[in-house]
Amino acid sequence: MELLIRDAVPDDAAGIVSVFNPIIQARSFTLFDTPFTVEAERSYIAGLGTRDIFHVAVCAGDNAILGFQSMSPFAMYTHALDHVGVIGTYIDLGRRRQGIAKCLFPATFEAARKKGYEKIFTYILADNPAALGAYQKHGFRIIGKADRHAKLHGRYVDVIMVERLL
């Protein structure tokens, strides 16, 4: 399978939602707890800021979106954290372990450096060892665990915090 990694555009919204919503509905892979509409996703992409990064992994054969990775500034209330970005990685549930994330990470790292980021941070659900392994494989290290940090669908979940210096 040949993949193309490119910037997301508003017309990708339906494909992104078709990957994202099943992940959200599975209730075990993300802190997001409410599915997105195509219109909301389209609006989000159209409104991305100059420091935001949003890549899609597209199957070269049929243009299907198989995964995506987004990154945005850690905080907008101070310039002291301008060098830190928060990343999220989402791969179609039926396409995991096929090298999609392996293609997304280098593209995002390169774009992040160009936009002045020096560090990338994210939260991973403690009961998602596959995601933790994927991030560690791409140079992230565990910096802490927040007990009962999230409450998803009435259940408390521990969250692992990871970071990677660029």
N, C-alpha and C positions, 0 to 999 in steps of 0.2 A: 504494500500500500504506500503510495507516494503522498506525502503531506505537504501542504503549503501553509506557512505561518504568515499571517498578514494582520494589519490593523483592522479592527472591527469597524463596520459602517452601519448606519441606522437600518439598512435593508437586511442586515444579519439578525435582526431582533427575533424573528420567528425561529430560526435555527438555534440561537442561543437559548431561548426559552425552552425549546424542545430538549435540550441537554440539561438545563438548570432545574426545571421544575421536577422531573423525576428524582433528582438528587435531593431536593428539598423535601419531597413527599416521602422519600425513604426514611427520613427522620433519624439518620445515623451518621451522616457525612459532613454536615455543615451547621453553622450557627444560624443560618437563615431558616425561618420557620413559616414563611408565607410565600406561596408561589407568585410568580410575576406574570403580568399580562404582556402581550407583544407590544402594546402601545406604551406601557411604562418602560419597557426595555429600550424601545426605539427612542423615546424621549431621553432616557439616561445616556445612551450612546451619543445622541445629538448634542447633549450638554456637557460632554467631557471637557475638562480643563486642559490647559497646555501641558501640565505636568502629569496628567493621567496617562496610563498605558492600558490598552485593551487589545489583546491579541486573540485571534481565532485560529484554530487548527482546522484546515479544510482539506477534505479528501480531493486530491487532484482529479480523480476520475469523474465524480458527480457533483462536486462543489458542496457536499454535505458538511456541515459543521460537526466535528467530532469532539471538540473540547475548546476551552478558552481559559485565558489567564488575564487577570486584571490587577492593576496596581495603582494606588493613589497616595497622595501625601498622608503621612501619619496624623498630622494635625494642621489645621488651618488657623488656629488662634495665636500662634507664635512662630517666628522665623527660626527659633532655636532648634526646631525639629525638621527643618526643610530638607535635610539630608537623608531622612528616614521615610521609606515607603512601606505600605501595607499591601501584601499580595494575597491573591486567592486563585486557586487552580481547580478547574472543574472539567472532568472527563466523562463523556457519555458512559452510563453504567454498563452498557454492553460492549464497550471498547477499551476497558481498562487493561493495563498491562500489555499494551501494544506499541509502546514507544511514543505516545502522543505527548505526554508531559515532558519526556526527554527532549522533544523538539521545541516545546514552548519555553522552557526555562532559559536556554541560552539567548533566545530572541528577546525575552523580557529583560534579562540581565544587561544585554547590550543597549537596549532602549533606555533602561534605568540609568546607566552610566552617562549616556548622552544628555539626559535631563537633569544631571547633577545629583543623583542619588548616590549615597555611599553605603547605605545599610538598608536591608529589607527585613521586615518583621511580619509574623502572622501568628494566628491562634489556630490550634488544631484540637479537635475533640479527642480527649484522652482515650476513648474507646474506638479510635480509628487508626490502628497501627499501620495500615497500608499508606495512608496519607503521611503519617510521621516518617515512615521509611522513605517515601518518595522525596520529601523535603530534605531529609538527611543525606540521601544519595546525591543531592544537588548542592551540598555544602552548608546546609543549615545546621545549627546546633541548638540543643535544648537549653533554654535559659531559665526555665521555671515552670511550675505547675500551679495553677489557681484552682483550689478545691471548690467544688460546688459553684463555679463561676457563672455558668449558664443554667437557665431553667427552660428546658425545651419540652413542650407538651406535658407539663406538670412533673417533669423529672429533672432533678439536678444533675449536671454533667461537669466533670472536671475538664479543664482546658490546659493544654500544653502550649507554652509560648516558645517560639523558635525565632532565630535571627540568622542572617548571613551578611557578612561584610563584603562589599564589592571591591 
